Amino acid sequence: GGVGKTMLELQISLAIASGEVICGGLFKSDATDAPVAPKSGKVVLVTAEESLEVIWHRLHAIVSTLARNTRLRCDKKSPGDMLALWKKNLHIYPMSGQPPVQLMNCDFVRTKAFSQLAAACEGARLVLLDPIRQFHQCDENDSGAMTAMVQTFQMLAKRTGAAVVGAHHTNRASANLGLGDTAGASR
């Protein structure tokens, strides 16, 4: 926690929703070596650990930076055009304080919540779920359970046509020892 996962997710979400470059043009096209500017499209971000107030504060910080620094925007859309695209394409669901949303149960069966999420994600280009741990009750050390969770994400991608990304925390031992950025920190 606290390494910037949600801020990165919000920045990518805003870029795709408005058709702007991602990460200030970090990613280049193989053919032209120009920044890849995606077409604008629907983005669904479900944050299980963030409140509406926290998301609002972070969005405000990102949008304020974009408004002040035009070099961060690729095709120089007006602020009004970007706001209209964000209003149309950006679907953020902050779930902090809400009942947990389980996409599969302990028998690895997809739940009603999975079907509701799939319906909300129809037509999306990108779906972000943060963090994965909040969307199931299974043992994270059980490879069968985690395979079922990955398959649940794959089914969501197949049903919606969207890229599905799940953010995840590092393991506690690595975080406590200051080794959260090492390969062994993943769960």
N, C-alpha and C positions, 0 to 999 in steps of 0.2 A: 504494500500500500504506500501511497504517497510518492510514487516515482513518476507520475504524470500520464498514466494509462488513459484516464478519462479525458484529460486535456488533449492528448493526441487524437483520441477517438472523435472528440468534438471538432477539432480542426479538420480532420479528414472528412467528417460528415458535412461540415459547412462547405468545403471545397467541392465535393461531389454533388451536393444539393444545388449549388449555384453554377456548376460547370467550370470551376476555377482549377488552377494547378494545385497539386497536392504537395505539401511540405515546401512551399516557396519555389517550386520547379525543380526539386531535387531529382525527380525521376525524368529521364529523357527518352525520347522516341529513338529507336534503333535507326530508323531511316533518316531522320533529319537532325538528330541531336538537339532538338528543341524540347522544351518542357511538354510533357503529356498533359493536355487539358481535356478532361473527360467531358462528355455531354452531361448536362445537368440531369439529375434523376432522383427518384425517391430514396431516402435513407431512413432506416428505422434504428434507433439507438435505445436499448433498454438497459438502464443503469439500476441495478438492484441495491446498491449501497449509497446512492446519492439522492439528496432531497431536491425538490424543485428549486429551493432558494440557492443551493450550491450550484446547480446546473445554470440557473439564471445568471449568477455572478460570473461564472466561467465564460458563458456565452458573451456576456457584456464585455469582458476583458478581451476576448478574441476579436469581436466585431469592432471594438474601439481601435484596436491595433490596425485592423484592415482598413478602417476608414481614414486613419492618419497616414498610413504608409502604402501608397498606391503601387510601389514596386513589388509588393507581396501579391498583387492581383495580376493575372495574366492578360486578360483581354479588356481590362479597364471598364468593366460594367459600372454603371452608376450605382451609388448606394441604394437608390430606390429600386433598381432592377434586381440587385442582389437580395434585398429584403423581400421582394415579391417571390423570387425563386425559393428562398428559405421558407417562407410562409407556405408555399405550395408543396415543397419536397422534403422538408425536415420534420420528422416525426420522432419526438423524444419522449420517453416514458420513464421518469424518475420514480423508482419504486420504494425508496427508503421509507420505512414506517408502514408499508402496506403488507398484507399477508404474502408469504413467499409464493413465488410462481415456480411450480415444478413442471418441467417439460416432459419428464418421464418418472414413473414410480419405481419403487425398489425391485419390482419384477421386470424392469426395463421396458415397460409398456408406455407408449406415448399417451399423454393425458389430454384432457379437454383444453387445458391451458396451451398445449402445443397447437391444437387446432385453431384456437383463438389468435395465437401469435401468427400462425401461417396466414390467416385471413387478414390480419393487420399489415402483413408484409407483402401482400399481393402487389405486383408491379414494382417492387423495390429493386434497386441496383445493388444496395448494400444493407446488410443487417448486422448490427453489433450488439453482443450480449456481454455485459460486464458486471461482475466476474462470473465465470462458468459455474463456480462452486454454489452460487445462489440459485441455480436452475435445476438442481437435482439433490436427492438425499442419499445417494449411494456412497460407497467407500471409494475414495479417490485412489487408493492403493490397489484396487481390484481392476485388473486390466480388462476383464469382461465388462464391468460396469462402465469403464471409460470408453471402451469400444462402442458400447451401446449409446453413450452420450454423443460421440463423434458421429455415429450413424444417424442420430436424431438431428444433428446439425446438417448432415448431408441431405436428409429427407426434407428439411426446411428449405435448403438451397434448391433442391429439385422441384419442389412444389411452387416456389416463388420465382425462380430464375435469378435470384440474388446471390451475390457472394455473401457468405455468412462467416463472421469473425467472432470468436469468443476470447475475451481477455481473461487472464488468469494470474493469480498471485504466485509468488515464489513460495517454496516451503518454509515453514517457521524456523527451522534450525539454521538454514542459510541466511535468512533475514536477521536473526538474532546474532549471528556471528559476523555480520557485515559482508556476507558472500552472495548477496542477492543477485549480483551481475555475473555469476559463474554458471557454466553449463550444468553443474550438479544442482542448481537451485530450482530447476523446474520440477513440477509435479506431474 
